[in-house]
C-alpha cells in the first residue's frame, strides 16, 4: 500500500503564500494626502477614528468639520462621529478649543496634527477664524502652552515625570483650563500642590483626575454695552423753515401752537 504524504501548503502562482493582502500600487500625482503608518496602523484607535483622521487631514484649511457637517456627509451618526473625534483628541491627532470673537460669538478651533508630538507643535501668529463653523487650523500657541505646562511639572516634583504620549493625551484637558481664563502658572500650582507623600505610581492618572475634578467654571460672558439710541433726524419746519429734530417732517414746536390757535 502506497504511503500518502501530507500535501504541501498551497502557494499562489507568484510564489507567495496564499491569502493575505496584495497591493496594486499606482503613483498619485494630484489629489492625494500623505498619511503616516502611526495613524493608519494605530492599534488603539477605532477604524472610524482612523478614517475620520484621514478625511480631516485631506481637507483644505478652514474647511468646516463640525459634527453635524460630518454627519451630513457620512453614514455614521452623531454619536459615533463625536466618539471618534474624542479618540483623536485623546491621542493627540486633534485639539479643539473654544474662542470668543469680538462679536461675542463663541467658535470652536480645531487643530489637526498629522504627526502628534512635541516637535511638530508650532505657534503661528494667525487670527482666529471669524466663521461660526468649526474649521481645521494649524497649531496656535495655546496647545503648545498646555504641553509646556505638563512637560514642566517634573521641575516642581520629579514624581510627575510624564511620557510624551501622556503629555499629548492630557494636553486637551489643560487647554480647557486655559480657555476658561486660568493662567498657566495657576494650572501648574493646582496640579502640584498637596501631592501625596507616597511614591506616585501613575502620575498621568493622578493629573487626569485633578484636571477633571478641579476644572473651574467658565467665566461669565461680558455684558454687552447698551445700544445707543439714535436721535431723530433733522427736519425743516414747514412754517418757519427752521431745522428741528423729529421722526417725520412737519412743524417745529414754536409753530405748532400757532397752528392750534388757528
Secondary structure, 3 states (H helix, E strand, C coil): CCCCCCCCCCECCCCCECCCCCCCCCCCCCCCCCCCHHHHCCCCCCHHHHHHHHHHHCCCCCCECCHHHHHHHCCCCHHHHHHHHHHHHHCCCEEEEEEECCCCCEEEEEEECCCCCHHHCCCCCCCCCCCCCCEEECCCHHHHHHHHHHHCHHHHCHHHCCCHHHHHHHHHHHHHHHHCCCCHHHHHHHHHCCCCCCCCCCHHHHHHHHHHHCCCCCCCCCCCCCCCCCCCCEEECCCCCCEEECCCCCCCHHHHHHHHHC
